[in-house]
Structure formats: C-alpha cells, structure tokens
Amino acid sequence: MNYSINIRNNINELNKVVNFIEKISTAYSLDKKSTYELNLIVEELVSNTFNYGENIDASMDITINITTNLLDNQIVIVYTDNAQEFNPIKKNNSNRPTKISLDKLMVGGVGLQLVFNYSSKVSYKREKDTNIITIIKNI
C-alpha cells in the first residue's frame, strides 16, 4: 500500500508528518520501536530541509511517499524536495555511513547518522532540480 503527504517548507508542518507516520504505524500495527525509528528517519529528513535547504521558500512542497511491502517486511520511504543539491551519503565523510554506536558520534551530522543507523539501505539521486532520497527500512 502507498501513502503520500505533501507539506510546505514550514516548521509548523512537522505535526502533519508525525500524524502521517502514526497513521501508517496504526494501519500496519507497527511496534513502538519501528514507529519511533520511522518517525525519526522522516523527521530528520524534513528538519534538514527546513534548517539547511537553500534556494527554497515557504511555498515549496516537500513530498514524502511511503510504501509498505509486508511480504518482505519492508517500508520504502521516498523523500523529495526542491532545495539545493544535498546528497546525504556524500555528506557523511564521503562514504556511505556505517552503523556505529551513539557514544562514538560527533556533534554535527548526528541526525543523518541516526537515519543511516535505522535504515537498511539509503540511496540518493538528483533529477532536474529535485533531491530524491530513497530509504528502505526492514520492520
């Protein structure tokens, strides 16, 4: 099943994101841990756009598509925005981040590291003026 939400580039829209994740969690009876991790992943991507996205204004849409594949126990998140190019894979030390313990994280980039820690796979591509981040999360 596919769920989608469009939000504006405004921090007040974060409540819509939380409600969106809660709706998906309820629909698929996700446990608290999976719900928490899914929420953290999506909120981190949104807050990065809000806080660091340049060349965007309040009218810019951010689109979040979430597809569930219960046969493979996976959730696929496709996050798109029209901010300047931002490749989260390159952002973290020019290598695909690996899972590390929280006590070894340094200030700056912690949120992205959590995204990678809670995801099974993260990919990025830029099409025209759009960042497209695809995340696969095993549940």
C-alpha positions in Angstrom: 0.0 0.0 0.0 1.2 3.5 -0.7 0.8 6.6 1.5 1.8 10.1 0.5 1.9 13.5 2.1 2.9 17.0 0.8 4.0 19.6 3.3 5.2 23.2 3.0 8.6 24.4 4.0 7.5 25.5 7.4 8.4 24.0 10.8 4.7 24.1 11.8 4.1 21.4 9.2 6.0 18.9 11.3 2.9 17.9 13.2 1.4 16.7 9.9 4.4 14.5 9.5 4.0 13.0 12.9 0.3 12.3 12.3 1.2 10.8 8.9 3.7 8.3 10.5 1.2 7.5 13.2 -1.5 6.7 10.6 0.9 4.3 8.8 2.0 2.7 12.1 -1.6 2.1 13.1 -2.5 0.7 9.7 0.3 -1.9 9.8 0.3 -2.5 13.5 4.0 -1.5 13.8 5.6 -2.0 17.1 6.7 1.1 19.1 10.4 0.6 18.2 9.7 0.5 14.4 7.3 3.5 14.7 9.9 5.5 16.7 12.6 4.7 14.1 10.4 5.5 11.1 9.3 8.8 12.7 12.9 9.7 13.5 14.1 9.0 9.9 11.3 11.1 8.3 11.5 13.9 10.8 15.3 14.2 10.4 15.0 14.5 6.6 12.3 17.1 6.9 14.2 19.1 9.6 17.3 19.1 7.4 15.3 20.6 4.6 13.8 23.2 6.9 17.1 24.1 8.6 19.7 23.8 5.8 17.8 23.9 2.5 18.8 26.9 0.5 17.0 28.3 -2.5 13.7 27.3 -1.1 10.8 29.3 0.2 7.7 28.7 2.3 5.7 27.8 -0.7 8.0 24.9 -1.7 6.5 21.5 -1.3 8.2 18.5 0.3 6.8 15.2 -0.7 7.0 12.0 1.3 5.9 8.7 -0.2 5.9 5.6 2.0 5.2 2.2 0.5 4.9 -0.9 2.6 5.9 -4.3 1.4 4.8 -6.6 4.1 5.9 -9.8 2.3 9.5 -8.7 2.6 8.9 -6.9 5.9 10.0 -3.6 4.4 8.9 0.0 4.3 10.2 2.2 1.5 10.4 5.9 2.0 10.9 8.2 -1.0 11.6 11.8 0.2 11.7 14.6 -2.4 12.4 18.3 -2.1 13.5 21.1 -4.4 16.2 22.5 -2.2 19.8 22.8 -3.4 21.5 19.5 -4.2 22.1 17.6 -1.0 23.4 14.0 -1.1 23.3 12.6 2.5 25.6 9.8 1.5 28.4 12.2 0.5 27.7 14.4 3.5 28.8 11.8 5.9 32.6 11.6 5.4 32.4 10.9 1.6 31.5 7.3 2.3 28.3 5.5 2.9 27.9 5.8 6.7 28.1 2.6 8.6 26.2 1.7 11.7 28.1 3.0 14.8 27.3 3.3 18.4 25.8 6.5 19.6 28.6 7.2 22.0 31.1 7.5 19.1 29.1 10.1 17.2 30.5 13.6 17.0 28.4 16.8 17.1 27.2 17.7 13.7 25.7 15.1 11.3 24.3 13.1 14.2 20.8 13.2 12.8 21.9 11.8 9.4 23.9 9.1 11.2 20.7 8.1 13.0 18.9 7.9 9.7 21.6 5.5 8.4 21.6 3.5 11.6 17.8 2.9 11.5 17.7 2.2 7.7 18.6 -0.9 5.9 19.5 1.0 2.7 19.8 4.6 1.7 20.2 5.9 -1.9 20.2 9.3 -3.4 19.7 10.8 -6.9 19.2 14.3 -8.3 16.7 14.7 -11.1 16.4 18.2 -12.6 16.0 20.4 -9.5 14.8 17.7 -7.2 16.6 15.7 -4.4 15.3 12.2 -4.2 16.3 10.2 -1.2 15.1 6.6 -1.0 15.3 4.7 2.2 14.5 1.0 2.8 13.7 0.1 6.4 13.2 -3.5 7.5 10.5 -3.9 10.0 
